[in-house]
Amino acid sequence: MIDRETMEYAAKAAGYKFLGIIHEEGKVIGALVKMGQRKVGWKPVVKDGDALRLAVQLRIDICFGHDFLYTQTTIAPTPMFKESVRDDFYAATRRAITRAAAGIGRTMP
């Protein structure tokens, strides 16, 4: 599950100014962020494109197992994150990327 703090740190790692959370059915699915002069909905938890751009920008490596996946990055000293797949590899991958980005954001001043 992704929470407010995770989205805030992920946005920080991506270089966006965090403005607030976007909820859907009681779950955090993204954040309202400021990109340059624009305010936009940024949803790496549910949008493949946002998650992929985040993974590429932050050089997040993804390693797939049978029912889990790991993410880690070499641009900051962050832990490796393990995400259980359950029934949706795509959703698990987006969550893992967002969590790894948050790990990077936590290391930033």
C-alpha positions in Angstrom: 0.0 0.0 0.0 1.2 3.5 -0.9 0.7 6.3 1.7 1.0 10.1 1.7 4.6 10.1 2.9 5.7 7.6 0.2 4.1 9.8 -2.6 5.7 12.9 -1.1 9.2 11.4 -1.1 8.7 9.9 -4.6 7.7 13.3 -5.9 10.7 14.9 -4.3 13.0 12.3 -5.9 11.5 13.0 -9.3 12.1 16.7 -8.8 8.5 17.7 -8.4 7.0 20.0 -5.8 4.4 18.0 -3.8 1.1 19.7 -3.4 -1.3 17.0 -2.2 -2.6 13.5 -2.5 -4.9 12.0 -5.1 -7.3 9.3 -3.6 -9.5 6.8 -5.4 -11.8 4.5 -3.5 -10.0 5.3 -0.3 -6.5 4.4 -1.7 -3.6 6.7 -2.5 -3.1 6.6 -6.3 -1.0 9.6 -6.9 -0.2 13.2 -6.1 -0.9 16.7 -7.2 2.5 18.1 -8.1 4.0 21.2 -9.6 6.0 20.5 -12.8 7.6 23.8 -13.8 4.7 26.2 -13.8 2.0 23.6 -14.2 0.0 21.7 -11.6 -0.7 18.2 -12.7 -2.0 14.9 -11.4 1.0 12.5 -11.2 -0.1 8.9 -10.7 2.8 6.4 -10.9 0.8 4.0 -8.7 -1.8 3.5 -11.5 -0.3 4.9 -14.7 2.3 2.8 -16.5 3.8 5.8 -18.3 4.3 7.8 -15.0 5.9 4.8 -13.4 8.2 4.0 -16.3 9.4 7.6 -16.6 10.1 7.5 -12.9 12.0 4.3 -13.1 14.1 5.5 -16.1 14.7 9.0 -14.5 15.9 7.4 -11.2 17.6 4.4 -12.8 15.5 1.9 -10.8 16.4 -1.7 -11.6 13.5 -4.2 -11.5 14.1 -7.9 -11.0 11.2 -10.3 -11.4 10.7 -13.6 -9.5 7.8 -16.1 -9.6 5.4 -14.2 -7.3 7.5 -11.2 -6.2 9.8 -8.5 -7.6 12.7 -6.4 -6.3 13.6 -2.9 -7.1 16.8 -1.0 -6.3 18.8 1.9 -7.7 22.4 2.9 -7.9 22.0 6.6 -7.7 21.4 6.8 -4.0 22.2 4.5 -1.1 18.8 3.0 -0.7 17.6 -0.4 0.4 16.3 -3.0 -2.0 12.5 -3.2 -2.0 10.6 -6.5 -2.3 7.0 -6.3 -3.5 4.7 -9.3 -3.4 2.8 -9.7 -6.7 -0.4 -11.3 -5.5 -2.4 -11.3 -8.8 -1.2 -8.3 -10.8 2.4 -8.0 -11.9 1.8 -4.6 -13.4 0.3 -3.0 -10.3 3.1 -4.6 -8.2 5.7 -3.1 -10.5 4.2 0.4 -10.3 4.1 0.2 -6.5 7.6 -1.1 -6.3 8.9 1.7 -8.5 7.1 4.3 -6.4 8.4 2.8 -3.2 12.0 2.8 -4.6 11.6 6.4 -5.7 10.5 7.3 -2.2 13.6 5.6 -0.8 15.7 7.9 -2.9 13.6 11.0 -1.8 14.2 10.1 1.8 18.0 10.4 1.3 17.7 13.9 -0.2 18.1 17.1 1.8 
